[in-house]
Amino acid sequence: MKNYRKRIADDILKRKLEGKGAVLIEGPKWCGKTTTAEQIAASILYMDDPEKKEQNITMSELNPKRLLKGETPRLIDEWQLAPKLWDAIRFEVDHRHVLGQFVLTGSAVPADTKEITHSGTGRFTWLTMRPMSLYESGDSTGDVSLKSLFDGETEIDGESQLDIDRLAFLVCRGGWPQAIDMRDEIALDQAIDYFDAVVHSDINRADNVQKNPEKVKRLMRSYARNQGSQVPNTVLAQDVSANDETTISEETIASYVNALRKIFVIEDMPAWNPNLRSKTAIRSSDTRYYVDPSIATAALGIGPNDLINDLRTFGFLFETLCIRDLRVFADSLDGEVYHYRDKDGQECDAVIHLRNGKYGLIEIKLGGDKLIEEGAKSLKSMKAKIDTDKMKAPSFLMVLTGTSDWAYRRHDGVYVVPIGCLKN
């Protein structure tokens, strides 16, 4: 298709279709799910086509099999509008005895799942898409490959083209495909439009419950201020209620957060639990993250210049950008991204753990020799805590930076890699 930028998810989708009858692509609106699925689809049903939406939903109730006719792979876009299609697709997959039959896309978990009687185990596989990484949007040179580091590569060489001003812009623009080729000032509007749509419409569709837009804004602002932290819902509730005559309960906060999760606006990070040399209480709370840093800047009402003038906030939101990219890369390597924190104050911003047991430890620092040194010291301390008699040693230690020009391997073996030259 015209101007289609290759996505890392393209190859994942092809592989998954070879192994299952149906693939469900999930992720936030505007992240490119439908466009990616269109590249491989032989026929398409757009459930939310305004001219046919009601007809499609009615047909899904009366004769769902009718909607599944067409060349395969058949794309069912926004399938969650008609949850009964799930069981119909599962039945078709069972009886056709052919793999790669259907691709489903959805920007929300169905609000009502009582009509789904089967989990889909063995018939469906899942693929999560997120906004574009810097490598996919053409803002990273891709000189350094995570896969190569996991494969044992020891020598790296790379150059980032990103200065601090460009990096601030990229945090605010985000990885929305629609924004990539727009003029800078227009590109920045896209995240603001996305935020407004979530506040006034999308969050209500998650569970069919009308919510107070002002309180949604305040919650999203609080979430933005707490990127990379493990604050409980009680703290978010206090933050939302500050300077307001009416309070908001922890239960209401939990329901709002769950709604944001169901439409893939937030993607919190689970804790990593390694084998350690000595007993240490590992903090198990999830770390708060938006799926894209631009949602945080839109919620806070700030732009690139504001980040340049507030490097502390810039650092937090740069971390969100890095986590987004690492998650996109980890998916292609059959891995997950975790965080580590314990009661002794030891932490690691990101642990990429592959299914084969390999893992890499990553500290995220906006830039500067002092911060890079701090990151390297923390990584070596973390490595020393791991009991390598019970699990593998880390494949690599990396300080992932924003403003460094070069990728290199330090004398102590720690890699310093700018986000502007990293790829999967």
Residue pairs with C-beta under 8 A, 6 or more apart in sequence:
1 35
1 38
1 39
3 181
4 35
4 39
5 132
5 136
5 137
5 138
5 177
5 180
6 136
7 32
7 36
7 129
7 132
7 136
8 133
8 135
8 136
8 328
8 329
8 331
8 332
8 424
9 25
9 36
9 127
9 129
9 331
10 36
10 39
10 40
11 332
12 127
12 331
12 332
13 23
13 25
13 36
13 37
13 40
13 103
13 127
14 40
16 23
16 125
16 127
17 23
17 40
17 73
17 99
17 100
17 103
18 99
18 100
19 99
19 125
20 99
20 100
20 123
20 124
20 125
21 89
21 92
21 93
21 94
21 96
21 98
21 99
21 100
21 101
21 102
21 123
21 124
22 89
22 90
22 93
22 101
22 102
22 103
22 104
22 120
22 123
22 124
22 125
23 102
23 103
23 104
23 124
23 125
23 126
23 127
24 79
24 104
24 105
24 106
24 120
24 124
24 125
24 126
24 127
25 33
25 36
25 37
25 103
25 104
25 105
25 106
25 127
25 128
25 129
26 33
26 105
26 106
26 107
26 109
26 126
26 127
26 128
26 129
26 264
27 33
27 107
27 128
27 129
27 130
27 264
27 291
28 107
28 130
28 131
28 263
28 264
28 265
28 291
28 292
29 107
29 194
29 197
29 202
29 263
30 131
30 176
30 177
30 178
30 190
30 194
31 129
31 130
31 131
31 132
31 175
31 176
31 177
31 264
31 291
32 129
32 131
32 132
32 177
33 105
33 106
33 107
33 129
34 75
34 77
34 105
35 177
36 129
37 75
37 77
37 103
37 105
38 44
38 75
40 73
40 103
41 73
41 74
41 75
41 103
42 70
42 71
42 72
42 73
42 74
43 70
43 71
43 72
43 74
43 75
44 70
44 74
44 75
44 77
45 56
45 67
45 70
45 74
45 75
45 76
45 77
46 52
46 77
46 78
47 53
47 56
47 57
47 76
47 77
47 78
47 79
47 81
47 82
48 77
48 78
48 81
49 56
53 81
56 67
56 81
56 82
57 81
57 82
59 66
59 67
60 67
60 82
60 84
60 85
60 88
61 82
61 84
64 82
64 84
64 85
64 87
64 88
65 88
65 92
67 76
67 82
67 85
67 88
68 74
68 76
68 85
68 88
68 89
68 92
68 102
72 98
72 100
72 101
72 102
73 100
73 101
73 102
73 103
74 101
74 102
74 103
75 102
75 103
75 104
75 105
76 85
76 89
76 102
76 103
76 104
76 105
77 105
78 105
78 106
78 107
79 85
79 86
79 104
79 105
79 106
80 106
80 107
80 108
80 109
80 110
80 111
83 110
83 112
83 113
83 115
83 116
84 115
84 116
85 104
86 116
86 118
86 120
87 115
87 116
87 117
87 118
89 101
89 102
89 104
89 123
89 124
90 118
90 120
90 123
90 124
92 101
92 102
93 101
93 102
93 123
93 124
94 123
107 202
107 263
107 264
108 202
108 205
108 206
108 262
108 263
108 264
109 206
109 262
109 263
110 116
111 205
111 206
111 207
111 208
112 208
127 331
128 331
130 175
130 267
130 291
130 292
130 324
130 327
130 328
131 174
131 175
131 176
131 177
131 291
131 292
131 294
131 324
132 175
132 176
132 177
132 180
132 328
133 140
133 175
133 324
133 325
133 328
133 329
133 423
133 424
134 140
134 170
134 175
134 321
134 325
134 419
134 420
134 422
135 142
135 325
135 329
135 422
135 423
135 424
136 175
136 328
137 175
137 180
138 180
139 162
139 166
139 170
139 420
140 160
140 325
140 419
140 420
140 421
140 422
140 423
141 158
141 159
141 160
141 161
141 420
141 421
142 421
142 422
142 423
143 156
143 157
143 158
143 159
143 407
143 421
143 423
144 156
144 158
144 407
144 415
144 417
144 421
144 422
144 423
145 153
145 423
145 424
146 329
146 330
146 333
146 352
146 360
146 422
146 423
146 424
147 332
147 333
147 424
148 156
149 156
149 360
149 395
149 396
149 398
149 415
150 333
150 354
150 358
150 360
150 395
150 396
152 395
154 409
155 409
156 407
156 408
156 409
156 415
156 417
157 407
157 408
158 406
158 407
158 417
158 418
158 421
158 422
159 405
159 406
159 407
159 421
160 404
160 405
160 406
160 407
160 418
160 419
160 420
160 421
161 420
162 170
162 402
162 403
162 418
162 419
162 420
163 403
164 308
164 367
164 402
164 403
165 304
165 308
167 318
167 402
167 403
167 419
167 420
168 304
168 305
168 307
168 308
168 314
169 184
169 188
169 304
170 321
171 293
171 294
171 297
171 304
171 307
171 314
171 317
171 318
171 320
171 321
172 188
172 191
172 293
172 294
172 297
172 302
172 303
172 304
172 307
173 179
173 184
173 187
173 188
173 190
173 191
173 294
174 190
174 191
174 292
174 293
174 294
174 295
175 292
175 294
175 324
176 190
176 191
176 194
176 292
176 294
178 190
179 186
179 187
179 188
179 190
179 191
180 187
182 190
188 303
188 304
190 294
191 292
191 294
191 295
191 297
191 298
192 298
194 294
194 295
194 298
195 220
195 295
195 298
195 299
198 216
198 220
198 260
198 263
198 265
198 295
199 213
199 216
199 217
199 220
200 213
202 263
202 265
203 211
203 216
203 256
203 259
203 260
203 263
203 265
204 210
204 211
204 259
205 263
206 258
206 259
206 260
206 262
206 263
207 255
207 258
207 259
207 262
209 255
209 259
211 256
211 259
215 240
215 248
215 252
215 256
216 256
217 299
218 239
218 240
218 244
219 236
219 240
219 253
219 256
219 257
219 260
220 260
220 295
220 299
221 299
221 300
222 236
222 239
222 240
223 236
223 257
223 260
223 266
223 288
223 290
223 296
223 299
224 290
224 295
224 296
224 297
224 299
224 300
224 317
225 239
225 300
226 235
226 236
226 288
227 288
227 289
227 290
227 293
227 296
227 316
227 317
227 319
227 320
228 287
228 288
228 289
228 316
228 319
228 320
228 349
229 287
229 288
230 283
230 285
230 286
230 287
230 288
230 341
231 288
232 285
233 250
233 253
233 254
233 257
234 250
236 253
236 257
237 247
237 248
237 249
237 250
237 252
237 253
240 248
240 253
241 247
241 248
257 266
260 266
261 267
261 268
264 291
265 290
265 291
265 295
266 288
266 289
266 290
266 291
267 289
267 290
267 291
267 327
268 286
268 287
268 288
268 289
269 286
269 287
269 289
269 323
269 337
269 338
269 339
270 286
270 336
270 338
270 339
271 282
271 283
271 284
271 285
271 286
271 287
271 338
271 339
271 340
271 341
272 338
272 339
272 340
272 348
272 351
272 353
273 282
273 284
274 340
274 386
274 387
274 391
275 386
275 387
275 390
275 391
276 385
276 386
276 387
277 384
277 385
277 386
277 387
278 385
280 342
280 343
280 344
280 346
280 385
281 342
281 343
282 340
282 341
282 342
282 343
283 341
283 342
283 343
287 339
289 320
289 323
290 296
290 320
291 324
292 320
292 321
292 324
293 317
293 318
293 320
293 321
293 324
296 317
296 320
297 303
297 307
297 317
300 313
302 310
302 313
306 313
307 313
307 314
307 317
308 314
311 366
314 366
315 365
315 366
318 364
318 366
318 402
318 419
319 349
319 364
321 419
322 349
322 350
322 364
322 400
322 419
323 337
323 349
323 350
323 364
325 419
325 422
326 337
326 350
326 352
326 362
326 400
327 337
328 424
329 352
329 422
329 423
329 424
330 336
330 337
330 352
330 354
332 424
333 352
333 354
333 424
334 354
334 355
334 356
335 352
335 353
335 354
335 355
336 352
336 353
337 350
337 351
337 352
337 353
338 350
338 351
338 353
339 347
339 348
339 349
339 350
339 351
340 346
340 347
340 348
340 351
340 382
341 347
341 348
346 378
346 381
346 382
346 385
347 378
347 382
348 361
348 362
348 363
348 378
348 379
348 382
349 362
349 363
349 364
350 361
350 362
350 363
350 364
350 400
351 359
351 360
351 361
351 362
352 359
352 360
352 362
353 359
357 391
357 392
358 392
358 395
359 392
359 394
359 395
360 394
360 395
360 396
360 397
360 398
361 379
361 382
361 383
361 394
361 396
361 397
361 398
362 379
362 397
362 398
362 399
362 400
363 374
363 375
363 376
363 378
363 379
363 398
363 399
363 400
364 375
364 399
364 400
364 401
365 371
365 372
365 374
365 375
365 399
365 400
365 401
365 402
366 401
366 402
366 403
367 401
367 402
367 403
367 404
368 403
372 399
372 401
372 404
372 416
375 399
375 414
376 397
376 399
376 410
376 412
376 414
376 416
379 397
379 398
379 399
379 414
380 397
380 412
380 414
383 393
383 394
383 397
386 393
386 394
396 415
397 413
397 414
397 415
398 414
398 415
398 416
398 417
399 414
399 415
399 416
399 417
400 417
400 418
400 419
400 422
401 416
401 417
401 418
401 419
402 418
402 419
402 420
403 418
404 416
404 418
405 418
406 416
406 418
407 415
407 416
407 417
407 418
407 421
408 415
408 416
409 415
409 416
410 416
